[in-house]
Amino acid sequence: MIKISRNLVRTMTSQLFTNTPQQSRSTNLKLDRSSSSFSSLAGGYEEAVIALQNLQSNAETIAKVRESKDKKNVKSVPNMNRYIHRSGLTVEEVDNLSVIHVSGTKGKGSTCAFCERILHSKGYKTGLFTSPHLIEVRERIRINGRPLSKEMFSKYFWKVYTALKQTETGDKEEGGGMPAYFAFFTVLSLHVFIAEGVDVAIMEVGIGGQYDSTNFFRKPVVCGVASLGLDHTSVLGNTIEQIAWNKAGIFKAGHPAITVPQVSNALQVLLDRAKEIKNPLYLAEPIRSEVVDKYNLHLGIDGAKQIENAALAVQLCRMWEKRNGQKELLPGTPDHQTLENIPVLEVQELDDATICGLSSCSWPGRTQIVTRDNVTYYLDGAHTKESIEVCSAWFKEASYKEKVQLSQNVIRILIFNSTGDRDVEPFLSCLKDCDFDAAVFCTNILSTDESMNIADQFNKTVTCQSMLKRAECNRESWDKLFNDEPDGSVTSTPTDKLDINYNEKDSLVFGPKKSVINSHFDETNDLSVPTDIIATKNVKRVSSHEGVKKKVPSFVFPCIYDALVWAAHGRDAAFVGQCVESPVATAGHVQVLITGSLHLVGGVLGVITPHMND
């Protein structure tokens, strides 16, 4: 991991493209130049990560894209084809990749991970492209299940980056500029998979499908659609039908597509799209309990919905093995086909390699448990209502199993964040029965001490101020659901009460240490925040309600690190802090659920398991 400040990111990215011939002292970036233009750019992993930050769209650009919706999206796939060509790849090289392409709202990443493990267990060399990353950018591209090494990532990054930089034109709208962050990663994955000679490239869609940067494949061996739901509505549409239309955009004529069971109106759209595009559509039934029992199957990823994702992965892999290398196209879906007679694929038998793949699959940040002395972290990047429901059920079951084995007082704490335009009240309602003793809301910023932040997790698509305001809104939604006053009013501390300011460049600015606003609750539920928390950083930590008795007290922290310091209360050697006596301190064991955002989960993992990718 690379720890770096926002100002240094700005400085280093500007230095990447200066016209001075000498080597940059701060980046060690070597610029080899011909007489008229760059001949190559060379650097290490750190420089590559910083260069990537310059490809992120800023918050203002993101807002404009959301307003325009499809107006700009229609150019994304044609532009991708131009980026691929400019990077040095031919259409034939891309067509020769043997691709499994997966879209969906929930479970597409897990499905891809299951596919990778199954096919690797069968002896195939696998390439896996997923997003987002949790800790380090190199997680997005994997060979045989392992993230690229820093050396391999750097080698391919600078090859692709140089080619694209050299061929820049002023025509950015038509693919003449540098590709955006995700589009660049997609091009990079192609170079890696082709050069490394993978047998299969498993590609997870980023957002949607129809206009996604991965949707340039003309001949995928098979496409998959995981469970659909309402997400990214500002881009994909406000109804399940609109979202299904977008997700089905990856279908290709004559190439099979397989979906998990969907709600009828979504499934109807998938069927209609299959008829329009002229590809066969199949339905993957979840693995039945008798099959699970017959093979004593234990999935490597926990959670009730994973049996559905596993079934889709099994069918995708079977179809891939059957169709790989075949050039003839399959008949499309007939016009007379209805929902009732979509061909159903069932899992009745499992071979040893498939069982090994399903049981050995690991997908960090999804129903993941990390146990330390006297504190257990339950991490799940659920960020839709349906996935939060599944997360809630998983947490209640898993935490109860642990609790009954402990002969000590157990306290449960929620750490939550949700980003974008999502309505969090339905999410938080799903967590009502989890019996939390406190709820903590924070931003996705790792630390208010810039020296502790990781360049891989730098995100300029959203401002610091908007993140903090969002955390406060999330807390207010929680209090509305759990802590209403008798008259129906809800008290809250405005965001401007937090000891945090922003300069004109949206960098975090902290003044000298000050007393925080205290939280006061009755003696039976005194989870007060101390007036002088010191964690290794001279900044104020918390905003919380004052003078209000709460059933489930709530707090807002400006960063992930501070939230963890308070929740763990000195139990985890990964971070230290000074806290006053409270039930959190005196409890025998603390169970912490972290959910609502994969970026939040990734930030937490970066603190508690910093060497995960090693």
MARTI-301494 format. One record per residue (C-alpha): residue in three letters; x, y, z; residue number from 1. Coordinates in steps of 0.5 Angstrom, whole numbers. Last residue first. Layout:
MARTI-301494
ALA_X_Y_Z_NUM
...
//
This chain:
MARTI-301494
ASP_1_-20_0_614
ASN_-6_-18_-2_613
MET_-8_-18_5_612
HIS_-2_-14_8_611
PRO_-6_-8_11_610
THR_-11_-13_15_609
ILE_-14_-8_20_608
VAL_-13_-2_17_607
GLY_-14_-3_10_606
LEU_-19_-8_11_605
VAL_-23_-2_14_604
GLY_-22_3_8_603
GLY_-24_-3_4_602
VAL_-31_-4_8_601
LEU_-32_4_7_600
HIS_-31_3_0_599
LEU_-35_-3_-1_598
SER_-41_1_2_597
GLY_-47_0_7_596
THR_-43_-5_12_595
ILE_-39_-5_18_594
LEU_-41_-10_23_593
VAL_-37_-9_30_592
GLN_-38_-15_35_591
VAL_-35_-12_42_590
HIS_-33_-17_47_589
GLY_-32_-17_55_588
ALA_-35_-10_55_587
THR_-32_-5_60_586
ALA_-29_-1_55_585
VAL_-35_-1_50_584
PRO_-40_0_57_583
SER_-36_6_58_582
GLU_-29_9_61_581
VAL_-26_14_57_580
CYS_-22_13_51_579
GLN_-15_14_49_578
GLY_-13_11_42_577
VAL_-9_6_39_576
PHE_-9_2_32_575
ALA_-8_-4_29_574
ALA_-7_-7_36_573
ASP_-14_-8_37_572
ARG_-18_-8_43_571
GLY_-16_-1_45_570
HIS_-24_1_45_569
ALA_-25_-3_38_568
ALA_-31_2_37_567
TRP_-28_9_38_566
VAL_-21_7_35_565
LEU_-25_4_29_564
ALA_-29_11_28_563
ASP_-23_15_28_562
TYR_-20_11_23_561
ILE_-26_11_18_560
CYS_-26_19_18_559
PRO_-30_25_20_558
PHE_-34_21_26_557
VAL_-41_22_27_556
PHE_-45_18_33_555
SER_-51_15_34_554
PRO_-54_12_41_553
VAL_-59_7_40_552
LYS_-65_7_45_551
LYS_-63_15_46_550
LYS_-63_20_52_549
VAL_-62_27_49_548
GLY_-57_32_52_547
GLU_-53_33_47_546
HIS_-53_29_40_545
SER_-46_27_37_544
SER_-40_30_33_543
VAL_-34_26_34_542
ARG_-26_26_33_541
LYS_-23_33_34_540
VAL_-16_33_31_539
ASN_-9_32_34_538
LYS_-7_25_31_537
THR_-4_19_34_536
ALA_-11_17_37_535
ILE_-13_22_42_534
ILE_-20_23_45_533
ASP_-21_29_49_532
THR_-28_30_51_531
PRO_-30_23_51_530
VAL_-36_20_47_529
SER_-41_17_51_528
LEU_-44_10_51_527
ASP_-48_10_57_526
ASN_-54_6_56_525
THR_-56_4_63_524
GLU_-53_10_66_523
ASP_-58_15_61_522
PHE_-55_18_56_521
HIS_-50_24_55_520
SER_-46_25_48_519
ASN_-41_31_49_518
ILE_-39_36_43_517
VAL_-32_35_43_516
SER_-26_39_46_515
LYS_-21_42_42_514
LYS_-15_40_39_513
PRO_-11_45_35_512
GLY_-14_46_28_511
PHE_-15_41_22_510
VAL_-16_42_15_509
LEU_-18_37_10_508
SER_-17_39_3_507
ASP_-22_41_-2_506
LYS_-18_46_-6_505
GLU_-21_52_-3_504
ASN_-20_50_4_503
TYR_-24_45_8_502
ASN_-26_45_15_501
ILE_-27_40_21_500
ASP_-29_41_28_499
LEU_-36_39_27_498
LYS_-41_44_29_497
ASP_-42_45_21_496
THR_-45_39_20_495
PRO_-51_40_24_494
THR_-52_36_31_493
SER_-58_33_31_492
THR_-65_33_35_491
VAL_-71_29_32_490
SER_-78_31_33_489
GLY_-84_26_33_488
ASP_-87_29_40_487
PRO_-84_23_44_486
GLU_-77_24_41_485
ASP_-75_20_35_484
ASN_-69_15_36_483
PHE_-69_9_32_482
LEU_-72_11_25_481
LYS_-71_18_25_480
ASP_-65_17_29_479
TRP_-62_13_23_478
SER_-64_18_18_477
GLU_-60_23_22_476
ARG_-54_19_22_475
ASN_-54_18_15_474
CYS_-55_25_14_473
GLU_-49_27_18_472
ALA_-45_22_14_471
ARG_-47_25_7_470
LYS_-45_32_10_469
LEU_-38_29_11_468
MET_-38_26_4_467
SER_-40_32_1_466
GLN_-35_36_5_465
CYS_-30_31_3_464
THR_-32_32_-5_463
VAL_-34_26_-9_462
THR_-31_23_-15_461
LYS_-24_25_-13_460
ASN_-22_18_-9_459
PHE_-16_16_-6_458
GLN_-16_9_-4_457
ASP_-10_7_-8_456
ALA_-6_13_-5_455
ILE_-7_11_2_454
ASN_-8_16_8_453
MET_-4_15_14_452
SER_0_22_12_451
GLU_-6_26_11_450
ASP_-8_25_18_449
THR_-16_26_18_448
SER_-16_18_16_447
LEU_-19_13_12_446
ILE_-24_18_8_445
ASN_-30_14_7_444
THR_-34_18_11_443
CYS_-37_16_18_442
PHE_-43_14_22_441
VAL_-43_10_28_440
ALA_-49_6_31_439
ALA_-49_4_38_438
ASP_-52_-2_42_437
PHE_-54_-6_36_436
ASP_-60_-11_37_435
CYS_-59_-13_29_434
ASP_-67_-13_29_433
LYS_-67_-6_26_432
LEU_-62_-7_21_431
CYS_-67_-8_15_430
SER_-69_-1_17_429
LEU_-62_2_16_428
PHE_-62_0_8_427
PRO_-70_3_7_426
GLU_-68_9_10_425
VAL_-61_10_6_424
ASP_-64_13_0_423
ARG_-58_12_-5_422
ASP_-56_18_-9_421
GLY_-48_17_-8_420
THR_-45_14_-2_419
SER_-47_10_4_418
ASN_-44_9_11_417
PHE_-44_5_17_416
ILE_-41_2_23_415
LEU_-46_-1_27_414
ILE_-44_-3_34_413
ARG_-46_-10_38_412
ILE_-44_-11_45_411
VAL_-42_-17_49_410
ASN_-42_-19_56_409
GLN_-38_-25_57_408
SER_-38_-33_57_407
LEU_-37_-33_49_406
GLN_-39_-39_45_405
VAL_-47_-36_45_404
LYS_-44_-30_42_403
GLU_-40_-33_36_402
LYS_-46_-37_34_401
TYR_-51_-30_35_400
SER_-46_-26_31_399
ALA_-46_-31_25_398
GLU_-54_-31_25_397
LYS_-55_-24_26_396
PHE_-50_-22_21_395
TRP_-52_-26_16_394
ALA_-59_-24_16_393
SER_-57_-17_16_392
CYS_-53_-18_10_391
VAL_-58_-21_6_390
GLU_-63_-15_8_389
ILE_-57_-10_6_388
SER_-56_-14_-1_387
GLU_-64_-13_-2_386
LYS_-64_-6_0_385
THR_-57_-4_-4_384
HIS_-50_-3_-2_383
ALA_-48_-9_1_382
GLY_-40_-9_2_381
ASP_-40_-14_8_380
LEU_-35_-14_14_379
TYR_-36_-17_21_378
TYR_-31_-15_25_377
THR_-30_-19_32_376
VAL_-27_-16_38_375
ASN_-24_-19_44_374
ASP_-18_-21_42_373
ARG_-18_-21_34_372
THR_-23_-24_29_371
VAL_-24_-22_22_370
ILE_-31_-24_19_369
GLN_-32_-23_11_368
THR_-39_-23_9_367
ARG_-37_-20_3_366
GLY_-31_-15_4_365
PRO_-26_-21_1_364
TRP_-28_-26_-4_363
SER_-25_-33_-2_362
CYS_-27_-39_-6_361
SER_-24_-45_-3_360
SER_-31_-49_-3_359
LEU_-34_-47_-10_358
GLY_-27_-49_-13_357
CYS_-26_-55_-10_356
ILE_-34_-57_-11_355
THR_-33_-55_-18_354
ALA_-26_-59_-19_353
ASP_-29_-66_-15_352
ASP_-35_-66_-20_351
LEU_-42_-64_-18_350
GLU_-49_-67_-20_349
GLN_-56_-64_-21_348
VAL_-55_-57_-22_347
GLU_-61_-55_-26_346
LEU_-61_-51_-32_345
VAL_-68_-48_-34_344
PRO_-70_-46_-41_343
ILE_-75_-40_-41_342
ASN_-82_-44_-42_341
GLU_-86_-40_-37_340
LEU_-83_-33_-38_339
THR_-85_-34_-45_338
GLN_-82_-36_-52_337
HIS_-86_-34_-58_336
ASP_-81_-29_-61_335
PRO_-76_-35_-61_334
THR_-69_-34_-57_333
GLY_-63_-34_-62_332
PRO_-60_-40_-65_331
LEU_-53_-41_-63_330
LEU_-47_-38_-67_329
GLU_-42_-43_-70_328
LYS_-35_-41_-68_327
GLN_-33_-46_-62_326
GLY_-27_-45_-58_325
ASN_-30_-45_-52_324
ARG_-37_-47_-52_323
LYS_-38_-53_-48_322
GLU_-33_-51_-43_321
TRP_-36_-44_-43_320
MET_-43_-47_-42_319
ARG_-40_-51_-36_318
CYS_-37_-45_-33_317
LEU_-43_-41_-34_316
GLN_-47_-46_-31_315
VAL_-43_-47_-25_314
ALA_-42_-39_-24_313
LEU_-50_-38_-24_312
ALA_-51_-44_-19_311
ALA_-46_-41_-14_310
ASN_-49_-34_-15_309
GLU_-56_-37_-12_308
ILE_-52_-41_-7_307
GLN_-49_-34_-5_306
LYS_-56_-31_-3_305
ALA_-56_-34_4_304
GLY_-49_-31_6_303
ASP_-42_-34_7_302
ILE_-37_-34_1_301
GLY_-33_-41_1_300
LEU_-39_-45_0_299
HIS_-40_-51_4_298
LEU_-42_-57_0_297
ASN_-43_-64_3_296
TYR_-44_-67_-3_295
LYS_-51_-70_-2_294
ASP_-53_-65_3_293
VAL_-52_-59_-2_292
VAL_-55_-63_-8_291
GLU_-61_-64_-3_290
SER_-61_-57_-1_289
ARG_-62_-55_-9_288
ILE_-57_-51_-12_287
PRO_-61_-45_-15_286
GLU_-64_-45_-22_285
ALA_-60_-42_-27_284
LEU_-65_-39_-33_283
TYR_-63_-39_-40_282
LEU_-63_-34_-46_281
PRO_-61_-36_-53_280
ASN_-59_-30_-57_279
LYS_-62_-26_-62_278
ILE_-61_-18_-60_277
GLU_-69_-17_-60_276
LYS_-71_-24_-57_275
ALA_-65_-23_-52_274
ARG_-68_-16_-50_273
ASP_-75_-19_-49_272
LEU_-73_-24_-45_271
LEU_-69_-20_-40_270
VAL_-74_-15_-40_269
GLN_-79_-20_-38_268
LEU_-74_-23_-33_267
ALA_-74_-16_-30_266
ASN_-82_-16_-30_265
SER_-82_-23_-27_264
VAL_-77_-21_-21_263
GLN_-71_-25_-23_262
PRO_-68_-32_-22_261
VAL_-61_-32_-24_260
THR_-59_-31_-31_259
ILE_-55_-34_-37_258
ALA_-54_-32_-44_257
PRO_-51_-36_-50_256
HIS_-48_-33_-56_255
GLY_-52_-32_-62_254
ALA_-53_-25_-62_253
LYS_-49_-21_-56_252
PHE_-52_-20_-49_251
ILE_-48_-14_-46_250
GLY_-54_-10_-46_249
ALA_-58_-14_-42_248
LYS_-56_-10_-36_247
ASN_-58_-4_-39_246
TRP_-65_-7_-40_245
ALA_-66_-10_-33_244
ILE_-64_-3_-30_243
GLN_-70_0_-34_242
GLU_-75_-5_-32_241
ILE_-73_-5_-25_240
THR_-75_3_-25_239
ASN_-71_9_-24_238
GLY_-66_9_-29_237
LEU_-59_7_-30_236
VAL_-55_13_-29_235
SER_-59_17_-23_234
THR_-61_10_-21_233
HIS_-54_7_-19_232
ASP_-58_2_-16_231
LEU_-65_-1_-16_230
GLY_-65_-9_-16_229
LEU_-62_-15_-21_228
SER_-59_-21_-19_227
ALA_-54_-24_-23_226
VAL_-54_-24_-31_225
GLY_-49_-28_-34_224
CYS_-46_-28_-41_223
VAL_-42_-34_-45_222
VAL_-37_-35_-50_221
PRO_-36_-27_-51_220
LYS_-36_-25_-59_219
ARG_-36_-18_-60_218
PHE_-33_-16_-53_217
PHE_-34_-8_-53_216
ASN_-38_-8_-47_215
THR_-33_-7_-42_214
SER_-34_0_-41_213
ASP_-41_0_-40_212
TYR_-46_3_-44_211
GLN_-51_-3_-45_210
GLY_-48_-6_-39_209
GLY_-50_-3_-32_208
ILE_-44_0_-28_207
GLY_-37_-4_-28_206
VAL_-39_-10_-32_205
GLU_-35_-16_-29_204
MET_-30_-20_-34_203
ILE_-28_-27_-33_202
ALA_-22_-28_-38_201
VAL_-21_-35_-40_200
ASP_-15_-39_-42_199
VAL_-10_-34_-40_198
GLY_-4_-32_-45_197
GLU_0_-27_-40_196
ALA_0_-22_-46_195
ILE_-7_-23_-48_194
PHE_-10_-23_-40_193
VAL_-5_-17_-38_192
HIS_-6_-13_-45_191
LEU_-14_-14_-44_190
SER_-14_-12_-37_189
LEU_-10_-5_-38_188
VAL_-16_-3_-43_187
THR_-21_-5_-38_186
PHE_-17_-1_-32_185
PHE_-16_5_-37_184
ALA_-24_5_-38_183
PHE_-25_5_-30_182
TYR_-20_11_-29_181
ALA_-23_15_-35_180
PRO_-19_14_-42_179
MET_-14_19_-44_178
GLY_-16_24_-50_177
GLY_-18_22_-57_176
GLY_-24_18_-56_175
GLU_-29_22_-59_174
GLU_-31_27_-54_173
LYS_-23_28_-53_172
ASP_-22_30_-60_171
GLY_-15_34_-58_170
THR_-11_28_-60_169
GLU_-7_23_-55_168
THR_-3_18_-59_167
GLN_3_18_-54_166
LYS_-1_18_-48_165
LEU_-5_12_-50_164
ALA_2_8_-52_163
THR_5_11_-45_162
TYR_0_9_-41_161
VAL_-1_2_-44_160
LYS_6_0_-43_159
TRP_7_4_-36_158
PHE_1_0_-33_157
TYR_4_-7_-36_156
LYS_10_-6_-33_155
SER_8_-3_-26_154
PHE_2_-8_-25_153
MET_8_-14_-26_152
GLU_12_-11_-21_151
LYS_7_-9_-16_150
SER_5_-16_-17_149
LEU_-2_-18_-20_148
PRO_-8_-20_-15_147
ARG_-8_-27_-15_146
GLY_-14_-32_-17_145
ASN_-10_-35_-23_144
ILE_-8_-28_-26_143
ARG_-12_-22_-22_142
ILE_-14_-15_-25_141
ARG_-18_-11_-20_140
GLU_-13_-13_-14_139
ARG_-8_-8_-17_138
VAL_-11_-2_-15_137
GLU_-10_-3_-7_136
ILE_-14_-4_-1_135
LEU_-21_-6_-3_134
HIS_-21_-5_-11_133
PRO_-28_-4_-14_132
SER_-28_-7_-19_131
THR_-27_-14_-22_130
PHE_-23_-17_-28_129
LEU_-21_-24_-27_128
GLY_-16_-28_-32_127
THR_-15_-35_-31_126
LYS_-10_-41_-33_125
TYR_-15_-47_-33_124
GLY_-13_-53_-29_123
LYS_-20_-55_-27_122
SER_-19_-52_-20_121
HIS_-18_-46_-24_120
LEU_-24_-46_-28_119
ILE_-28_-47_-21_118
ARG_-24_-41_-17_117
GLU_-25_-36_-23_116
CYS_-32_-38_-24_115
PHE_-34_-37_-16_114
ALA_-30_-30_-16_113
CYS_-34_-28_-22_112
THR_-41_-30_-19_111
SER_-38_-26_-12_110
GLY_-37_-20_-17_109
LYS_-44_-21_-20_108
GLY_-47_-22_-13_107
LYS_-52_-16_-13_106
THR_-54_-11_-19_105
GLY_-52_-15_-25_104
SER_-47_-16_-31_103
VAL_-42_-22_-32_102
HIS_-38_-23_-39_101
ILE_-34_-30_-39_100
VAL_-29_-29_-45_99
SER_-25_-33_-49_98
LEU_-20_-28_-52_97
ASN_-19_-29_-59_96
ASP_-24_-23_-61_95
VAL_-19_-18_-57_94
GLU_-13_-20_-61_93
GLU_-17_-20_-68_92
VAL_-19_-13_-66_91
THR_-12_-11_-66_90
LEU_-8_-8_-59_89
GLY_-3_-3_-59_88
SER_-6_2_-54_87
ARG_-9_7_-59_86
HIS_-13_1_-62_85
ILE_-16_-1_-55_84
TYR_-17_7_-54_83
ARG_-21_7_-60_82
ASN_-26_1_-59_81
MET_-27_4_-52_80
ASN_-29_10_-55_79
PRO_-34_7_-59_78
VAL_-37_3_-53_77
SER_-37_10_-49_76
LYS_-40_14_-54_75
VAL_-48_12_-52_74
ASN_-46_14_-45_73
LYS_-46_22_-47_72
LYS_-53_23_-48_71
ASP_-55_17_-44_70
LYS_-55_21_-37_69
SER_-54_28_-38_68
GLU_-55_30_-31_67
ARG_-51_24_-28_66
VAL_-46_26_-33_65
LYS_-46_33_-30_64
ALA_-45_31_-23_63
ILE_-39_26_-25_62
THR_-36_32_-28_61
GLU_-37_36_-22_60
ALA_-34_31_-17_59
ASN_-28_30_-21_58
SER_-27_24_-26_57
GLN_-21_20_-24_56
LEU_-15_19_-30_55
ASN_-11_24_-25_54
GLN_-11_19_-20_53
LEU_-8_13_-24_52
ALA_-2_17_-25_51
ILE_-1_17_-17_50
VAL_-2_9_-18_49
ALA_3_8_-23_48
GLU_8_13_-19_47
GLU_7_8_-13_46
TYR_8_2_-18_45
GLY_14_4_-21_44
GLY_16_9_-27_43
ALA_17_9_-34_42
LEU_14_13_-40_41
SER_16_12_-47_40
SER_18_15_-53_39
PHE_15_22_-51_38
SER_15_27_-57_37
SER_19_31_-62_36
SER_27_29_-61_35
SER_25_23_-57_34
ARG_24_23_-50_33
ASP_25_18_-44_32
LEU_22_21_-38_31
LYS_24_17_-32_30
LEU_19_18_-26_29
ASN_23_18_-19_28
THR_17_21_-16_27
SER_20_27_-12_26
ARG_26_28_-16_25
SER_23_28_-23_24
GLN_28_26_-28_23
GLN_30_32_-32_22
PRO_27_34_-39_21
THR_23_39_-37_20
ASN_16_39_-40_19
THR_12_37_-34_18
PHE_7_31_-35_17
LEU_9_27_-29_16
GLN_10_33_-25_15
SER_3_35_-25_14
THR_1_28_-22_13
MET_6_29_-17_12
THR_4_35_-14_11
ARG_-4_33_-14_10
VAL_-2_27_-11_9
LEU_2_30_-6_8
ASN_-3_35_-4_7
ARG_-8_29_-3_6
SER_-3_26_2_5
ILE_0_19_1_4
LYS_1_12_4_3
ILE_2_7_-1_2
MET_0_0_0_1
//
